[in-house]
Amino acid sequence: MIMKQLGILYAFLGGAIVGCATAMLFAPEKGSDLRSRIKDMLKKKGFDVSDDEVERLVRQISAQIEE
């Protein structure tokens, strides 16, 4: 029962992060500013990511949006 609830929580958090990142990708903003905002948002959520990891995340999200 607890594992199912944790799974739902993780799915919700993952969806929220992807949704926020997608919204930021569509905002009219310079790419470097956008990547900085994504990195800051992830740090606030407890994820320590490098610039390369943020770049990979942006490319993955962009590719999924274009499909």
Backbone torsions as a table, in degrees:
resi	resn	phi	psi	omega
1	MET	NA	-47.2	-179.3
2	ILE	-66.3	-38.5	179.9
3	MET	-63.2	-38.5	178.4
4	LYS	-64.1	-41.9	179.2
5	GLN	-65.8	-39.3	177.2
6	LEU	-65.1	-39.1	177.4
7	GLY	-60.7	-42.6	178.4
8	ILE	-65.2	-41.6	178.7
9	LEU	-62.5	-46.1	179.3
10	TYR	-64.0	-39.0	177.3
11	ALA	-63.3	-42.6	178.6
12	PHE	-63.0	-47.2	-179.9
13	LEU	-62.9	-42.1	177.9
14	GLY	-61.7	-43.3	177.9
15	GLY	-63.9	-38.8	179.4
16	ALA	-65.2	-41.8	179.5
17	ILE	-65.0	-46.0	179.0
18	VAL	-63.8	-40.1	178.9
19	GLY	-63.3	-42.8	177.7
20	CYS	-64.0	-44.6	-179.9
21	ALA	-63.2	-40.6	178.6
22	THR	-63.7	-44.0	178.7
23	ALA	-61.2	-40.3	179.9
24	MET	-68.6	-32.2	178.9
25	LEU	-66.1	-29.8	-179.7
26	PHE	-87.6	-8.9	178.8
27	ALA	-74.3	138.8	179.3
28	PRO	-73.0	100.8	-175.2
29	GLU	-155.9	153.4	176.7
30	LYS	-62.9	146.5	-178.7
31	GLY	-58.5	-41.7	-178.6
32	SER	-66.5	-37.6	177.3
33	ASP	-66.3	-40.5	179.4
34	LEU	-62.8	-45.9	-179.6
35	ARG	-63.7	-36.5	177.5
36	SER	-64.6	-41.9	178.4
37	ARG	-64.4	-41.2	178.6
38	ILE	-62.7	-45.1	-179.8
39	LYS	-62.2	-43.0	178.4
40	ASP	-63.4	-42.2	179.6
41	MET	-62.3	-44.2	179.9
42	LEU	-65.8	-36.9	177.8
43	LYS	-63.9	-39.7	178.3
44	LYS	-63.7	-29.2	179.7
45	LYS	-86.4	-1.0	176.6
46	GLY	98.5	9.2	179.1
47	PHE	-102.1	119.5	177.3
48	ASP	-94.7	108.8	-175.1
49	VAL	-122.7	151.5	177.6
50	SER	-90.3	170.1	177.5
51	ASP	-61.8	-38.0	179.1
52	ASP	-64.5	-39.0	179.2
53	GLU	-67.2	-38.2	177.2
54	VAL	-65.5	-41.7	178.5
55	GLU	-60.5	-44.1	177.9
56	ARG	-62.6	-41.8	179.1
57	LEU	-62.2	-44.6	179.6
58	VAL	-62.0	-42.9	178.9
59	ARG	-63.5	-42.0	179.6
60	GLN	-64.0	-45.1	-179.1
61	ILE	-65.6	-42.5	179.1
62	SER	-61.4	-41.5	179.8
63	ALA	-65.1	-39.7	179.7
64	GLN	-69.1	-34.3	179.3
65	ILE	-69.4	-38.1	-177.2
66	GLU	-72.2	-19.1	-178.1
67	GLU	-69.0	NA	NA
